[in-house]
Amino acid sequence: MRLRKIAALSLAAAMTASLTACSSGGSDAPTATTAGAAQGETKKEEAAPTSAPTAETTAPAQKVKMTVSVWDNASSPQFQAMADAFMEKHPEVEVELIDTQADEYDNKLTVMLAGGDSDPDVIMVKNAETQVTMKNKNQILDLTDYIARDGLDLSIYGGAAEQLQMDGRQYTLPFRRDWYVLYYNKDLFDAAGVEYPSDDMTWDEFEALAKEMTTGEGGAKVYGSHNHTWMALVSNWAVQDGKNTLMNEDYSFLKPYYEQALRMQDEGTVQSYANLKTGSIHYTSVFEQQQCAMLPMGSWFIATLIQDQKDGKVNFNWGVTKIPHPEGVEAGATVGAVTPIAVNAKTDVPDQAWEFVKFVTSEEGAEILADNSVFPAISTPAVVEKLSSIENFPEDGKTALEVTSFAFDRPLDAKMAAVRKVIEEEHDLIMIGEEDVDTGIANMNQRAAEAKQD
């Protein structure tokens, strides 16, 4: 246990007692002691002072130190902004960020947690599926009782919190959320005399619009849309209605979306998948060099376009609207991923760690994220207003920020990584024409079933 935390345990205990007394949870509400004990941790006790200190001998109370694991902090100001705001509300706590490069984050976190140390107290979960492993290893705290005690309304996360649950318990809360939207080049649409994409458009209508916006030949060709090489640019639309997931036993629900992707490729309304793969062509260059009129992509691309516009890399007018949807599904239904946040099961300041988690996933925390051009898990009118007020954000793009339902692009499952690998391999073969759709899906069914058994 760290020295500063040891010196502050008296203060932490007093805070815990006060918090429990004011809670509506009664004797069942979690405390610093019971939360640690629930994970098999024995807390050290401090001896109480024999007499109250006088005014002359009273030393300044040391702050409770709490650590939070993050990645790429220098280029991600939202983490420090959150820490600063929390410390302003809780001056008795000092938040220290443990920073790691993004591509090394998961490996470093695995090592830290395997050592059984109390650091980090709070864990930003970069890849949501890793919480399954952490939960199975008893490395993260069950937050369910805290949530019940404090009366948190999980509906504010638009269904994302429930999709993070494991065995009916809540081990994480959604911190950030990114979802798919449709980007388009306003100048190309204006030149063609075609109306901008609607915020209520089916995938069939999108395909027809892409065909209409395809012009030119050779190096001067402008494609109606662009399908990046990620499997998600096919599978996402198949799970958008929330009826299926990539852990299904039968992947035939993907067939209409593969057929559409191949049809658009054959008709020349999107670039060849094989050419994109062999040329390592990124969607950013395709859209920014005005080689396509539309681009289905994640909400994170908004910040890229805004920054590149400031830097002079983007010199055309662009817009963003809701992603197209399957027939019979409400406009605003989308798919994406969340960044969850958890508490280390070995933390020696569980109550303070919970308060931090509760704060950064609250509406107040969401507005701080929005102030830093990051899409929070909560989408309130205030958040939408802040995001749409960012300099160079398209004036008519606010509807893209209004989500009616949110499906995870891949579910939380310990076998998801293995299943995803085989599906991606079959995806490549289908898209380059080495397998027809039916054969590819049959192989997915067989190989995914095997991966689930390993």
NORHULIN-V352676 format. One record per pair of residues at least 4 apart in sequence whose ideal C-beta (glycine too) atoms are under 6 Angstrom apart, sorted by the first residue. I is the first residue (numbers start at 1). J is the second residue. Records with the same first field share a line. If there is no record, write none. Layout:
BEGIN
I = J + J
END
This chain:
BEGIN
1 = 5 + 6 + 348
4 = 62 + 65
5 = 65 + 348
7 = 62
8 = 12 + 62 + 64
9 = 46
10 = 46
11 = 61
12 = 64
16 = 31 + 32 + 351
20 = 29 + 31
23 = 29 + 149
25 = 29 + 149
29 = 149
30 = 34 + 35 + 145 + 146
32 = 350 + 351
33 = 43
35 = 350
36 = 41 + 43
39 = 345
53 = 57 + 58
63 = 92 + 94
64 = 93 + 349 + 352
65 = 94
66 = 93 + 95 + 121 + 349 + 352
67 = 96 + 98 + 119 + 120 + 121
68 = 97 + 120 + 122
69 = 98 + 120 + 123 + 124
70 = 79 + 97 + 99 + 124
71 = 100 + 102 + 105
72 = 76 + 102
73 = 79 + 97 + 99
77 = 81 + 372
78 = 369 + 372 + 374
79 = 97
81 = 368 + 372
82 = 360 + 368
83 = 95
85 = 368
86 = 90 + 356 + 359
87 = 95
93 = 352
98 = 120
100 = 104 + 105 + 108
104 = 108
105 = 126
113 = 139
116 = 346
118 = 346 + 347 + 348
121 = 344 + 347 + 349 + 353
122 = 353 + 356
123 = 342 + 344
124 = 341
125 = 131 + 340 + 342
128 = 338 + 340
129 = 412 + 416
131 = 135 + 172 + 340
132 = 412 + 414
134 = 139 + 140
135 = 140 + 166 + 171
138 = 345
139 = 345
140 = 171 + 342 + 345
141 = 343 + 345
142 = 169 + 171
143 = 147 + 170
144 = 169 + 170
146 = 354
147 = 152 + 170
154 = 161
156 = 378
157 = 161 + 174 + 377
158 = 406
159 = 406
160 = 174 + 338 + 377 + 406
161 = 174
163 = 408
164 = 172 + 340
165 = 170
172 = 340 + 342
173 = 341 + 361
174 = 338 + 340 + 377
175 = 339 + 341 + 360 + 361 + 377
176 = 339
177 = 338 + 375 + 377
178 = 298 + 299 + 300 + 336 + 337 + 375
179 = 299 + 334 + 336
180 = 298 + 323 + 334 + 335 + 336
181 = 299 + 320 + 323 + 400
182 = 197 + 296 + 321 + 323
183 = 295 + 297 + 320
184 = 197 + 294 + 319
185 = 290 + 293 + 318
186 = 317 + 319
187 = 316 + 317
188 = 293
189 = 194 + 196
197 = 321
199 = 321 + 322 + 399
200 = 331
201 = 205 + 206 + 324
202 = 324 + 327
203 = 324
206 = 324
210 = 224 + 225 + 269
211 = 224 + 269
213 = 224 + 293
214 = 223 + 224 + 269
215 = 222
216 = 220 + 221 + 222
217 = 221
223 = 270 + 271 + 292
224 = 269 + 293
225 = 270 + 292 + 294
226 = 270 + 286 + 292 + 295
227 = 233 + 261 + 270
228 = 233 + 283
229 = 276 + 277
231 = 235 + 424 + 427
232 = 236 + 409
234 = 257 + 258 + 261
236 = 335 + 409
237 = 257
238 = 253 + 254 + 257
239 = 244 + 245 + 407
240 = 333 + 335 + 407
241 = 326 + 329
242 = 407
244 = 248 + 253
245 = 411
246 = 410
247 = 411 + 413
250 = 445
251 = 441 + 444 + 445
252 = 441
254 = 258
255 = 437
258 = 430 + 437
264 = 269 + 270
265 = 270
271 = 275 + 276
273 = 431
274 = 432
275 = 279
276 = 281
284 = 288
285 = 289
286 = 291 + 292
287 = 295
288 = 314
297 = 301
299 = 375
303 = 373
305 = 314
306 = 392
308 = 313 + 314
309 = 314 + 392
319 = 394 + 397
320 = 394 + 397 + 400
321 = 399 + 400
322 = 331 + 332 + 399 + 400
323 = 334
325 = 329 + 331 + 333
329 = 333
330 = 404
332 = 402 + 403 + 404
333 = 404 + 405
334 = 403
335 = 407 + 409
337 = 409
338 = 377
341 = 357
343 = 347 + 353
347 = 353
349 = 353
359 = 365
360 = 365
361 = 365
363 = 378 + 380
366 = 376 + 378 + 383
367 = 382
369 = 374 + 376
370 = 383 + 386 + 387
373 = 390
379 = 383 + 403
384 = 388 + 401
387 = 401
388 = 393 + 398
410 = 416
415 = 419 + 452
416 = 420
418 = 451
419 = 448 + 451
422 = 447 + 448 + 451
423 = 444
426 = 440 + 443 + 444
429 = 434 + 435 + 440
430 = 435 + 437 + 440
435 = 439 + 440
443 = 447
444 = 448
END
